[in-house]
Amino acid sequence: MKEGIHPKYEAQTINCVCGAVYNTGSTIKLEKIDICAACHPFYTGKTKVLDTEGRIEKFKKKFGTDYTNKSTKK
């Protein structure tokens, strides 16, 4: 390998906003992450409810029932 062309690989400590700490190695400095395996809904099995109203109810509220009752065949 040529000297001086490769980035420096160092040990890094990465902190998630949920409090999980990961020790890894990287060529870039990354201190905080927003989501990790300890708090991601796919890995935890817990779903986070972002809105209280469902998608269908929002659609009906926005467009009304006349739009949803129209048939596509005439």
C-alpha positions as CSV (number, residue, x, y, z in Angstrom):
1,M,0.0,0.0,0.0
2,K,1.1,3.5,-0.7
3,E,1.9,5.7,2.3
4,G,-0.2,8.8,3.0
5,I,-3.2,8.2,0.7
6,H,-5.5,6.3,3.1
7,P,-7.6,7.9,5.7
8,K,-6.7,7.3,9.4
9,Y,-8.8,4.5,10.9
10,E,-9.5,5.3,14.6
11,A,-11.6,3.9,17.5
12,Q,-14.8,5.9,17.9
13,T,-17.5,6.0,20.6
14,I,-20.9,6.6,19.1
15,N,-23.8,7.8,21.4
16,C,-27.5,7.5,20.5
17,V,-30.0,10.0,21.8
18,C,-31.7,7.1,23.6
19,G,-28.6,6.6,25.7
20,A,-27.0,3.6,24.0
21,V,-23.3,3.7,23.5
22,Y,-21.4,1.8,20.8
23,N,-17.6,1.4,20.5
24,T,-16.5,1.0,16.9
25,G,-13.9,2.0,14.4
26,S,-14.3,4.6,11.6
27,T,-12.5,6.9,9.3
28,I,-14.9,9.8,10.1
29,K,-15.8,11.4,13.4
30,L,-19.4,10.6,14.3
31,E,-20.4,11.4,17.9
32,K,-24.2,11.3,18.0
33,I,-26.9,9.4,16.1
34,D,-30.6,9.8,16.1
35,I,-31.7,6.2,16.1
36,C,-30.0,2.9,16.7
37,A,-30.9,-0.8,17.1
38,A,-31.8,-0.3,20.8
39,C,-34.6,2.3,20.0
40,H,-35.6,1.5,16.4
41,P,-39.2,0.2,16.2
42,F,-38.2,-2.6,13.8
43,Y,-35.7,-4.1,16.2
44,T,-37.7,-3.4,19.4
45,G,-41.1,-4.6,18.1
46,K,-42.7,-1.5,19.5
47,T,-44.5,0.8,17.1
48,K,-44.5,4.5,17.7
49,V,-47.8,6.3,16.9
50,L,-47.0,9.4,15.0
51,D,-50.5,10.6,14.4
52,T,-53.8,9.9,16.2
53,E,-55.9,9.9,13.0
54,G,-55.5,7.1,10.4
55,R,-54.7,7.6,6.8
56,I,-58.2,6.6,5.5
57,E,-59.9,9.0,7.9
58,K,-57.6,11.8,6.8
59,F,-58.4,11.1,3.2
60,K,-62.1,11.1,3.8
61,K,-61.9,14.3,5.8
62,K,-59.9,16.0,3.1
63,F,-61.9,14.9,0.0
64,G,-65.2,14.0,1.5
65,T,-67.4,11.0,1.0
66,D,-68.6,11.9,-2.5
67,Y,-65.1,11.3,-3.9
68,T,-64.7,7.9,-2.2
69,N,-68.2,6.7,-3.3
70,K,-67.7,7.4,-7.1
71,S,-67.3,4.2,-9.2
72,T,-64.6,4.0,-11.8
73,K,-66.7,2.2,-14.3
74,K,-69.5,4.0,-16.1
